[in-house]
Amino acid sequence: MEFLKQLVRCYVVLGLVAAVVHQCHSQLHENFTGDKYVPDGTAALLSRRSLLDNPKVRAVSLGGWLVIEKWIKPSLFDGIPDSDLLDGARINLQSTSKGTFVSAEGGGGGQMVVNRAAISTWETFKIWRVSTGVYQLRVFNNMFVSAIKGGGGSVLATAANPSTWETFHIIRNQANPSMVHIQANNGMHLQAKDGNHLTADFQGKPGWDNNDATFIMKVSTWLGGEYQLANGWGASAPDVFKKHRDSFIHEGDFWFLSKNGINTVRIPVGWWIASDPNPPAPYVSGSLQALDNAFQWANAHGIKVLIDLHAAPGSQNGQEHSSSRDGVAEWAEQGGSTDYLYESIKTIDFLAGRYANNQALFGIELLNEPGAAVVPLNVLEYYYKWGYSTVRKHTASAYVIMCQRIGGDFAELVNVLPADKVVLDIHFYNLFNTNLFGKTTAQWNIDYVYRDRLGLVKKLNTAGNALIFVGEWTNEWEVKAASQSDYQKFGAAQLEVFGQATFGWAYWSYQNQLSRWSFKQSVQQGYLQPPSDGWL
């Protein structure tokens, strides 16, 4: 309803706006060269249409900019030493002398053994990277492998937090990097003298033959997020991040979005932004300045901003886009040494306080994609109520956005907050579910959007207090060898259906090395076209 009120007010001032546009018309032509943006000209001060005369959000998410996701821009990771052993990598260790695998007995909490014939969860260890070649190993129950007294005897999986006893050098065979020695803090090496005991008492330098101190290491690299990039680059991280932030998104992109009918940007941020310019290690400074720049560019081009807390402390889903260190989601856990909910609220408070009076601020998303398997509903409801009151301390006009629990009921949050500029963000992808989408045709996917997606949007629109926002969707699918025409029809279907959500939609994402995930490339290459009645 507030949108409609704004729309009515808009018509009152349209005459004045028209006069201003008429006066600037000749100047506009001086600052556009074809479809190219010219910085610092009059063109930078005017958008094609503003949000005031459009009651629905038409947004694009600036994913991969201030919260890193490797799949969006893999080249950021090129050149990191031992790049397969970033934080969160999974390793298995097989004794060359015994042929069996190292295991944390019981999943952790007791003895480390070397007697398993096959790999499962107890035989899989999560890497915490200290520096190149130096690591800590987290077991299934999230305790850490420890060489008691720093080495010389037993190796257990009993440490709740890592320190020197839990820190190891992994020394790789240069001729065959999968062959490793593991050195404890006192310089002795781990060995499998006895299948029932892993010990840290091999003295001297082991050879690379089939001896008790040589292991075959199998590596699976799971995560490539902000944590992995920053910790992997170490001292070089500030330069890497600055170059990325300065080049990945710039003012010309806001001009492009405005020119192509986008009236809002959704900007994912991480919790560490509230500590900028001195964020906790391994994060590096600069994300706050980049966000400040985005607000400046948004104001210049008539675009509104939704700030999205994409990465919360402790990780709300264990994914790289939440900057999880090792795939463990601890955000909702209570009674630990860190109150992650409180730290998240501090970030929301900081962002709301900083941008409340900025004309470009349109809303704040309290959390992105909490996982239903790791975030209980009652905890999330409590947090959303806390976050709502925190935002309202600073602004009565900004929308407060909740995100659905991924894997939860779409409607479970519609009445958590009062009908006071409150939004529920739902994410729709015809992806990530091979049983449903894996062997389908282009027409099947289009029909699915018109039938299932539309039915759900209509149901949610009237389900409760919250306005409905299709806050992530993309013009990609599981269809093989789809034509450009197929993509155009799929995109048109999604635009038509998601445009019926009461708050609007946001495309994921603006830039992406995978072309159809990129709004910019999809528009430029003609795979995503405006609806017949226009974008707005």
Secondary structure, DSSP 8 states (H G I E B T S, - for coil): -HHHHHHHHHHHHHHHHHHHHHHHHHHHHHHEETTEE-TTSGGGG--SS-GGG-SSEEEEE-TTTSS-BTTT-GGGGTT-TTGGG-TT-EEEEEETTT--EEEEGGGSSSBEEEEESS--GGG-EEEEEEETTEEEEE-TTS-EEEEGGGSSSBEEEEESS--GGG-EEEEEETTEEEEEEEE-TTS-EEEEEETTEEEEEE-S---SSS-TT-EEEEEE----BHHHHHHHHGGGHHHHHHHHHHHHS-HHHHHHHHHTT--EEEEEEEGGGGGTTS--TT--S-HHHHHHHHHHHHHHTT-EEEEEEEE-TT-SSSSGGGT-SSS---TT--SSSS-HHHHHHHHHHHHHHHHTT-TTEEEEES-S--BTTTS-HHHHHHHHHHHHHHHHHH-SSSEEEEE--BTS-TTTTTTSS-SSSEEEEEE--S-S-HHHHTT--HHHHHHHIIIIIHHHHHHHHTTSSSEEEEEEE-S--S-TT--HHHHHHHHHHHHHHHTTSSSEEEEE-SS-SSGGG-HHHHHHTTSS---TT---
